[in-house]
Amino acid sequence: MHRAVGDESLKTRVAVLTGKGSLRVVEEALPELGPRDVLVNVGACGICTGDLYGFMGYPVWYSLPARLGHEAVGVVSEVGREVRRVGVGDHVTVVGSPGFSDYMVVPEDRLDRVDRALKFEYAIGEPVACAVNGVRLASPRLGDTVAVCGVGFMGSLLTQCLSRAGVGNLVAVDLREDRLRLSREFGATATVNAAENAEKQVLGLTDGQGVDIAFEATASPRGVNLASRLVRRRGMLCIFSYHPEPVEVDVRLWDGRGLRVLMTTPAASPNHRENFTIAADMLSRGLVKLDRLVTHRFKLSEAQSAFEYASQKPEEYIKGVIIP
């Protein structure tokens, strides 16, 4: 199929964040398909917390207006003449915007094939790639004791990836018992309720030493400081969450314990593209599962109300997706 910029017959709906609390669905012409580009018919796209931060008016890494959605999954509808990695009809997971759309044109190196048997909403690769990145950067040794502080959506992905990495004790820490129970299904060997003297409980699980590695996945200042207190001397504290506002920390604690503090965000990765390929493979092989984590589904036409709902952090919400 030949296409050209501005072709009136080739349009797509796109969700655009225009300002705090304002997400508009507009119709736009699809861009020209370049020789290394792929046209993807979007089947689902995850709502990232970073998207919600922008909607709520917090400082984010992108500027407005912004075409949102970087966790898309769909079917290849057309490929450029030099594309070799995927073909028409392949199911692919995509990293990049605008995933909140009917169709998106994506460079070939921004997607990977996934098993066609997976439902679209269970094949979202981008957040899994972030969890893969965190584990690979921390490089836990076989038998290490690791804590994940905060087992919401991203913490649950971390837990699943860590359970595949040969760690010894894997401790999930959270305020909610339902999330802790779920973490057991994902490979946690112990759970700790953060409201019940978490530091004392973790010391009890580790012969008074603390964990070798603690991942902070709470996106809260209190979570950062809790995770810091769980790490043994000369252990590692991994900051996994994106924090939209400054966080005050007790550097004296870090100093006194000789902690290694590691940022485990995608910006720290030497090759995040590789993480994405690993994530797609893990999803296809059933090594990471999203079926217990995707709790809410919305239509593209409901994007505004979907973001209003998700930004309130209702108790039953873990992960939402938009399905065109």
Phi, psi and omega in degrees: 000129176273140178224159177216153178303131177084003177302117186295340183273352185241088183233162178216150170278143180221138175271122184241125175276112185262343180178178181304123176074012184231108178239112184253139174263117183239164177256132182225155173285140175290144177289165178297140178277113179281174184296335180249018182261159179230134174267122183246128171275109189290130177260329178193156176213129181287147174270108181279149176300328176298324174297317181293323178300316178298317179298324182275356175092009177283159174297132180227173185274358180241160181255157181257149000290148184228133173276111192268169176102100180238019181234052188272155172222143179187199183242137178290122179261332183198150178230151174290164189294341181255005181286132182235338189280333181223162178226169180303133180097345178293144171271132186225149170254141193235143169244122182133159183262164357262108182283338175277076185200172175279316180225152174216144175261123190231136171300145184304328184278007179252017180212162176216151177290148173228161181301129180295340181287342180283135170297148183307314185291348178257009181241023181287112188271331188300311179294328176295322177299324177295320177293318176302316179300315180301315180293317182293323178290320180288329178050059178299143177275158176304129178089355178299148171266125187233138175246140172245112180268107184101103181243055166283213183298305184291321177296327177292323176294317176302314181301316179297316180293318179295326180294341178265000189257005176080020178290162179279260175280134179238108189256122176264132181236126180198166178273343187252127182293326180295322177291323179293320177298319179296323180298329175300319178295333182268004173116357177296137180265345177209153178231147182225126175278120186295343180277355187240060179051066184301321182300315179297319180296317181293321176298323177294330179279346188235029179054037176077008186265326191094171184275158177289321182221134172238127174263127173268114181230035184258338187059028179227146177302320179297324179293322178299313182290325175296311180302323179300322184283346183272349188271138177291172175299136181061021175275189186238131173254122181251120176270108186259327185284156165272128180250114185286348180226159181302147181240128176270127183235159178267090182295335178299322177296314178302316182294312184297330180262356181062039184290146167266122182252122187236128170281125182244038178269164180305329180298337181273354185281135174285342181201079183290337177300321178295321177301322182293319178296318177299318180299314180299321179293318180296320177296315182296328181270359179076019180279337171231133184234138181252357188295333178271355186253329178281108186254340186222139180233136182228153173279156178300323179294345180259017187304316181300309181291329177297316180289323176299318181291309185295327182290344177278353180052056178298152188301324185276357185270130170243304181215134176248150175229152174252126181245115185304000000 
